[in-house]
Each structure stands twice: as C-alpha cells, then as structure tokens.
Amino acid sequence: MDQEEMMARADWLAVLARAPQAAMEAALSGVTTGPVVWIRPAGIGMVMLEGRAGGTGQRFSLGQATVTRATCRAGEQIGVGYVLGHFPRRAELMALCDAALQGPSGAALMARLITPQQAAQRAARDDRARAAAATKVEFFTMARHAGARST
C-alpha cells in the first residue's frame, strides 16, 4: 500500500468512526465482501488519553476512555474498526466497511457512504463553529490619559 492509499484509508476510517450505525448498515446492504472471518471480534477496552499543556507543551495524562474495536478478513481484505464508546455493532460494521472499501466494490461504497457522510460531518462541524463564534466576546481596554495620576 503506497502513501496515497494509506492517506485515503485514514480519511475514510475517520469518517467511518463518526458515521451512524444505521448509515453503515444501509450502505453495506447489497455489498458482497466474500466470506467474513473475525480475526478479533468486537471487544471493549480502555485507552489512555493524552493532552498537551497549551496544546503544544508538555504531555500529560488526561484520563481514560472506553473504546470498542474489531478486526475482520472479508475475502482477501483486512478491515479494522475502532469507535469511541461501548458500541460493538458499530465497530464490526466499521471493520466490514473498511474491508469492502479496499476491495472491488470500494468505489460504489465510497459514493454511497463515505462521500455523503463526509459532507454531513463537515456541515455539522461548520454549524458547531458558527454557534461557538456567535458567543465570542471581544474585550478591549482603554488607555488612561498619560497625564492623569491615580493616588
């Protein structure tokens, strides 16, 4: 897998991690992936979240989060699914979608699932940004007159 394919896969995995379960189930109906073998059935675990002071400073442990993961082999492709929270079916669907996107039906699934979900997620992100921007308050200070002294 070359660098461009790896970047494309990282992009669709990011979209799948946020995609609703119903959208993945609907998109997978009618997609043939070949025989599916679960290498790692859906399992729930914890991951440590790290933060950085000021966004760029020293690392610190922020806390733990629940993660559900699954790995499957569908035909010749291996698919992975990692979702934040306790969602075994979503992790399995994500793994199946990942495997299907790497196979011959990848272009159809890309058009049916990834592209619409990407647009919906971008619109939701823009809506949140607009809502946050509406609450922005500009502060300014007035300089005292140079000749005035306080006692």
Secondary structure, 3 states (H helix, E strand, C coil): CCHHHHHHHHHHHHHHHHCCHHHHHHHHCCCCCCCEEEEEEEEEEEEEEEEEHHHCCCEEEEEEEEEEEEEEEECCEEEEEEEECCCHHHHHHHHHHHHHHHCCCHHHHHHHHHHHHHHHHHHHHHHHHHHHHHCCCCCCCCCCCCCCCCC
